[in-house]
Amino acid sequence: MRRFPAKSLAGAGAAATLLSCASARADQPRPWETGFQTPATDMMRQIEWFGNYTFVFIVDHIALTHPDHPIQVVDLYTEPGRVFRVIPSEMWAVQNNLSIANMDFEDFADAVDQDGIFRGFPGS
């Protein structure tokens, strides 16, 4: 009869305990998890308003079926209704720069490829 070292059995027991007891449950976000903290100054209130209402991302049929999943971005501020599409990996650039007014909607809309999709700026 072959004997296993005690360390092996202890390690296997610890792993089995951790794997059998650990579970993670997904839930809907709570209100405090979905936005900024309450603005402390009038300037912050203006920044929050500006970031929330100047553009919107729309996931439509094209975004779900096109191989690159380009999400539609709609201007609600400068030229309401102007649109372009952005690949998911570049959404951060659009959202971050438009939310803090670092760049304008047209900076992205004018940098789309022949398919009307923003895939990032050349050289970035």
C-alpha positions in Angstrom: 0.0 0.0 0.0 1.3 3.4 -1.0 1.2 6.3 1.4 0.7 9.9 0.4 2.7 12.6 2.2 0.6 14.5 4.8 1.4 17.9 3.1 -0.2 16.7 -0.1 -3.4 15.6 1.7 -3.5 18.9 3.6 -3.1 20.9 0.4 -5.8 19.0 -1.4 -8.1 19.4 1.5 -7.6 23.2 1.7 -8.1 23.5 -2.1 -11.3 21.5 -1.9 -12.6 23.6 0.9 -11.9 26.9 -0.8 -13.3 25.7 -4.2 -16.5 24.3 -2.7 -17.3 27.2 -0.4 -16.4 30.2 -2.6 -19.1 31.6 -4.8 -19.6 35.0 -6.4 -23.0 36.4 -7.1 -23.7 39.1 -9.7 -26.3 41.7 -8.9 -27.7 44.9 -10.3 -25.7 48.0 -9.4 -26.9 50.1 -6.6 -27.6 53.8 -7.2 -24.4 54.9 -5.5 -22.4 52.6 -7.9 -23.6 54.1 -11.2 -22.4 57.7 -11.1 -20.3 60.4 -9.6 -20.5 61.4 -6.0 -22.7 64.4 -5.2 -21.0 67.6 -6.6 -19.5 69.8 -3.9 -19.3 73.0 -5.9 -21.2 74.7 -8.6 -18.4 74.1 -11.1 -18.6 70.3 -10.4 -22.4 70.4 -11.0 -21.8 72.0 -14.4 -19.1 69.5 -15.3 -21.4 66.6 -14.3 -24.3 67.9 -16.3 -22.1 68.6 -19.3 -20.7 65.0 -19.3 -24.0 63.4 -18.8 -25.9 65.1 -21.7 -23.5 65.8 -24.6 -23.5 62.4 -26.3 -24.9 58.9 -26.0 -23.8 55.4 -27.0 -26.3 53.2 -28.7 -26.0 49.5 -29.1 -28.2 48.6 -32.1 -28.6 45.7 -34.5 -25.4 46.7 -36.4 -23.4 46.7 -33.2 -24.6 43.3 -32.4 -24.2 41.7 -35.8 -21.2 43.4 -37.5 -17.9 41.5 -37.0 -16.3 44.6 -35.3 -19.4 45.4 -33.1 -19.2 49.2 -33.8 -21.3 51.1 -31.3 -23.1 54.2 -32.5 -22.3 57.5 -30.8 -24.8 60.3 -31.2 -24.0 64.0 -30.6 -26.6 65.7 -28.4 -24.8 69.0 -28.0 -22.9 70.6 -30.8 -24.6 69.1 -33.9 -27.5 67.1 -32.4 -28.1 64.0 -34.4 -24.6 63.7 -35.9 -23.4 60.1 -35.5 -20.4 57.9 -36.0 -19.5 54.4 -34.9 -16.7 53.3 -32.6 -15.2 49.9 -32.0 -15.6 48.7 -28.3 -11.8 48.9 -27.6 -11.9 52.7 -28.4 -15.0 53.6 -26.5 -12.9 54.7 -23.6 -11.2 57.4 -25.6 -14.5 58.8 -26.9 -16.1 58.7 -23.4 -13.2 60.1 -21.5 -12.3 62.9 -23.8 -15.9 64.0 -24.5 -16.9 63.8 -20.8 -14.2 66.3 -19.7 -14.4 68.4 -22.9 -10.8 67.5 -23.8 -11.8 66.9 -27.4 -14.9 67.7 -29.4 -17.4 65.3 -31.0 -16.2 66.3 -34.5 -12.6 65.3 -33.6 -13.8 61.7 -33.4 -16.5 62.0 -36.1 -13.9 63.4 -38.6 -11.4 60.6 -37.8 -13.6 57.6 -39.0 -12.5 55.2 -41.6 -14.2 54.6 -45.0 -16.8 52.5 -43.2 -17.7 55.4 -40.8 -16.1 53.6 -37.8 -13.7 55.2 -35.4 -10.9 52.8 -34.8 -8.4 55.1 -33.0 -6.2 57.9 -34.1 -3.3 57.0 -36.4 -0.1 56.3 -34.5 -1.9 55.8 -31.2 
